[in-house]
Amino acid sequence: MIEVLVGLSVLTAGLLSLFSLQAHFITSTEHALQNLRALHQMDSQLEYFRTRSSSPSAAVGSLDFALLTTGHRTERVDGIELSWEVSTVALAAEPLKQVEVTATWQDRKGTTHTKKLTTLYSQYGEFD
C-alpha cells in the first residue's frame, strides 16, 4: 500500500513538472512571436525611410530627404506601438540623419517590452 502511495506521489510530481514546463514553453513562444512582429514592423518603417530620394521628383512614391523627421505612429498594429526619432549628424562630411525606431508592447502579464533599431541615412540614395 505504501509503495502505491509513493508511486502515485512521484507520478503526480512528474506530471506537475511537465505542466509547468509546457506553460513556460507557451510563454516563451508568445514572447518570441511578439519580438518577431516588432522587428518586422520596425524593419518596414526603416525600409520606408530607405526608399527616399534626394529630390522628390527623382522617384515616384519616394520620400524627400528633407521630410525625414521625427514621428510617431499611434495605431497599435498587433498590439505594437512604433515611434521614431530623427536627428541630423553634424560631424559628417555629407548630410546624414540618424534614425532610431522604437517598438513598445505589453505581454499578457502586463509587462512592457521595448526594442530599438538605429541606422544612418545619407541624403543620397543608391540610385541618385
Contacts in CASP RR format, 6 or more apart in sequence:
PFRMAT RR
TARGET T0000
AUTHOR 0000-0000-0000
METHOD contacts of the structure
MODEL  1
MIEVLVGLSVLTAGLLSLFSLQAHFITSTEHALQNLRALHQMDSQLEYFR
TRSSSPSAAVGSLDFALLTTGHRTERVDGIELSWEVSTVALAAEPLKQVE
VTATWQDRKGTTHTKKLTTLYSQYGEFD
30 107 0 8 1.000
30 108 0 8 1.000
31 107 0 8 1.000
31 113 0 8 1.000
34 78 0 8 1.000
34 80 0 8 1.000
34 105 0 8 1.000
34 107 0 8 1.000
34 113 0 8 1.000
35 113 0 8 1.000
35 115 0 8 1.000
37 78 0 8 1.000
37 80 0 8 1.000
38 80 0 8 1.000
38 103 0 8 1.000
38 105 0 8 1.000
38 113 0 8 1.000
38 115 0 8 1.000
39 103 0 8 1.000
39 115 0 8 1.000
39 117 0 8 1.000
41 77 0 8 1.000
41 78 0 8 1.000
41 80 0 8 1.000
41 82 0 8 1.000
41 103 0 8 1.000
42 82 0 8 1.000
42 101 0 8 1.000
42 102 0 8 1.000
42 103 0 8 1.000
42 115 0 8 1.000
42 117 0 8 1.000
43 117 0 8 1.000
45 73 0 8 1.000
45 82 0 8 1.000
45 84 0 8 1.000
45 101 0 8 1.000
46 99 0 8 1.000
46 101 0 8 1.000
46 117 0 8 1.000
46 119 0 8 1.000
48 63 0 8 1.000
49 63 0 8 1.000
49 68 0 8 1.000
49 99 0 8 1.000
49 121 0 8 1.000
50 121 0 8 1.000
51 59 0 8 1.000
51 61 0 8 1.000
51 62 0 8 1.000
51 63 0 8 1.000
52 62 0 8 1.000
52 63 0 8 1.000
52 64 0 8 1.000
52 65 0 8 1.000
52 67 0 8 1.000
52 68 0 8 1.000
52 121 0 8 1.000
52 125 0 8 1.000
53 59 0 8 1.000
53 62 0 8 1.000
53 63 0 8 1.000
53 64 0 8 1.000
53 65 0 8 1.000
53 125 0 8 1.000
53 127 0 8 1.000
53 128 0 8 1.000
54 65 0 8 1.000
54 123 0 8 1.000
54 124 0 8 1.000
54 125 0 8 1.000
54 128 0 8 1.000
55 64 0 8 1.000
55 128 0 8 1.000
56 62 0 8 1.000
56 64 0 8 1.000
58 127 0 8 1.000
58 128 0 8 1.000
59 127 0 8 1.000
65 95 0 8 1.000
65 97 0 8 1.000
65 121 0 8 1.000
65 123 0 8 1.000
68 86 0 8 1.000
68 97 0 8 1.000
68 99 0 8 1.000
68 121 0 8 1.000
69 86 0 8 1.000
70 84 0 8 1.000
70 85 0 8 1.000
70 86 0 8 1.000
71 83 0 8 1.000
71 84 0 8 1.000
71 85 0 8 1.000
71 86 0 8 1.000
72 82 0 8 1.000
72 83 0 8 1.000
72 84 0 8 1.000
73 81 0 8 1.000
73 82 0 8 1.000
73 83 0 8 1.000
74 81 0 8 1.000
76 105 0 8 1.000
78 105 0 8 1.000
79 105 0 8 1.000
79 106 0 8 1.000
80 103 0 8 1.000
80 104 0 8 1.000
80 105 0 8 1.000
81 103 0 8 1.000
81 104 0 8 1.000
81 105 0 8 1.000
82 101 0 8 1.000
82 102 0 8 1.000
82 103 0 8 1.000
83 101 0 8 1.000
83 102 0 8 1.000
83 104 0 8 1.000
84 99 0 8 1.000
84 100 0 8 1.000
84 101 0 8 1.000
84 102 0 8 1.000
85 99 0 8 1.000
85 100 0 8 1.000
85 102 0 8 1.000
86 97 0 8 1.000
86 98 0 8 1.000
86 99 0 8 1.000
87 97 0 8 1.000
87 98 0 8 1.000
88 95 0 8 1.000
88 96 0 8 1.000
88 97 0 8 1.000
88 98 0 8 1.000
89 96 0 8 1.000
89 97 0 8 1.000
89 98 0 8 1.000
89 120 0 8 1.000
94 122 0 8 1.000
94 123 0 8 1.000
94 124 0 8 1.000
95 122 0 8 1.000
95 123 0 8 1.000
96 120 0 8 1.000
96 121 0 8 1.000
96 122 0 8 1.000
96 123 0 8 1.000
97 120 0 8 1.000
97 121 0 8 1.000
98 118 0 8 1.000
98 119 0 8 1.000
98 120 0 8 1.000
99 118 0 8 1.000
99 119 0 8 1.000
99 120 0 8 1.000
99 121 0 8 1.000
100 116 0 8 1.000
100 117 0 8 1.000
100 118 0 8 1.000
101 116 0 8 1.000
101 117 0 8 1.000
101 118 0 8 1.000
102 114 0 8 1.000
102 115 0 8 1.000
102 116 0 8 1.000
103 114 0 8 1.000
103 115 0 8 1.000
103 116 0 8 1.000
104 112 0 8 1.000
104 113 0 8 1.000
104 114 0 8 1.000
105 112 0 8 1.000
105 113 0 8 1.000
106 112 0 8 1.000
106 113 0 8 1.000
107 113 0 8 1.000
END
